[in-house]
Amino acid sequence: MQPTFNPVVWFEIYVNDMARARRFYEAVLQVKMEPMQAPPGDASGAEMLSFPGEMERPGANGMLVKMPGVPTGGGGTLVYFHSEDCAQEESRVQAAGGSVHKSKFSIGPYGFCTVLMDTEGNCFGVHSMK
């Protein structure tokens, strides 16, 4: 059975210079980006700016992220796919030839994520509310 929703639920675009990236995206897309707080317990040192959007509306929303140790450019965008429980996809990734980059973790009131690596070396995320 095919899903009745779009599979992508979140995206992150990694940047080196947040001020420059903010100016670019606000100018090109004609939007106002807003600072986003890190989830409770996050010690990554990430700086985040959210694209405008409503989590309850259809379509993917996302943000710019400046995080120490995370490269930009090719492979600098992380797509999150929807799931009922992201632990399910995490449990299947190794058998399919991939690996777990970051095991299921809480993002506070926004649910849970896992970050996985595919067979080609690309990271992607899976998001769920439980």
C-alpha positions in Angstrom: 0.0 0.0 0.0 1.4 3.4 -1.0 1.5 6.1 1.7 -1.2 8.9 1.6 1.4 11.6 2.5 4.6 13.1 1.1 7.5 11.1 2.6 9.8 14.1 3.4 9.0 15.9 6.6 12.0 18.0 7.5 15.3 19.3 6.0 18.4 20.9 7.2 20.9 22.9 5.1 24.3 23.0 6.7 26.2 26.3 6.4 29.6 27.8 7.4 28.6 31.4 7.7 25.1 31.8 9.2 24.8 35.5 8.6 25.8 35.2 5.0 23.5 32.2 4.5 20.6 34.0 6.2 21.0 37.0 3.9 21.0 34.8 0.9 17.9 32.7 1.7 15.9 35.7 3.0 16.8 37.6 -0.2 16.2 34.8 -2.7 13.1 33.3 -1.1 11.7 36.6 0.3 11.2 35.1 3.8 12.1 36.0 7.3 14.0 33.3 9.1 13.7 32.9 12.9 16.2 31.6 15.4 15.3 28.1 16.6 16.4 26.7 20.0 18.2 23.5 20.3 16.3 20.6 21.9 16.8 20.0 25.6 20.1 18.3 26.4 21.6 19.1 22.9 25.3 19.9 23.4 26.2 20.0 19.7 26.8 23.8 19.6 24.5 24.2 16.7 23.2 27.6 15.6 19.8 27.2 13.8 17.5 29.5 11.8 14.1 28.1 10.8 12.4 28.7 7.5 8.8 30.0 8.0 6.2 27.3 8.1 3.6 25.5 10.2 4.3 22.0 11.4 0.5 21.2 11.1 0.4 22.1 7.3 1.4 19.8 4.4 4.9 20.0 3.0 8.3 19.8 4.4 9.7 22.6 6.6 13.3 23.0 7.7 16.2 25.2 8.8 19.7 26.4 8.2 22.2 24.8 10.7 25.7 25.9 11.6 27.2 23.0 13.5 30.9 22.4 14.4 32.3 19.5 12.5 29.5 19.2 9.9 30.6 20.0 6.3 28.7 22.1 3.9 28.4 21.8 0.1 27.9 18.4 -1.5 26.2 16.2 1.0 25.4 19.2 3.2 21.7 18.8 3.1 20.0 16.2 5.4 16.5 15.1 4.4 14.2 13.5 7.1 11.6 11.0 6.1 8.3 10.5 8.0 7.8 7.4 10.1 5.4 6.1 12.7 8.4 5.1 14.9 11.9 5.9 13.6 13.3 3.0 15.6 11.7 0.7 12.9 13.8 2.1 10.1 16.8 2.2 12.3 16.3 -1.6 13.0 16.3 -2.3 9.3 19.2 -0.2 8.1 22.1 -2.6 8.8 20.5 -5.5 7.1 20.0 -3.4 4.0 23.7 -2.5 3.9 23.7 0.8 5.7 24.6 2.0 9.1 23.3 4.0 12.1 25.0 7.4 12.3 23.0 8.6 15.4 20.6 6.3 17.1 17.1 7.4 17.9 17.1 10.5 20.1 14.5 12.9 21.5 14.0 16.4 20.0 11.7 17.4 22.9 8.1 18.4 21.9 9.0 17.8 18.2 9.3 14.0 18.5 12.2 11.7 17.8 14.8 11.3 15.1 17.5 8.8 14.0 20.2 9.6 11.5 21.2 6.8 9.1 23.8 6.2 6.4 22.8 4.6 3.1 25.0 2.3 1.0 26.4 5.2 -0.9 27.7 7.2 2.1 24.8 9.6 2.3 23.2 10.5 5.6 19.5 10.9 5.9 17.1 11.2 8.9 13.9 9.6 9.9 11.4 11.5 12.1 8.5 10.3 14.2 6.4 11.6 17.0 6.9 8.4 19.1 
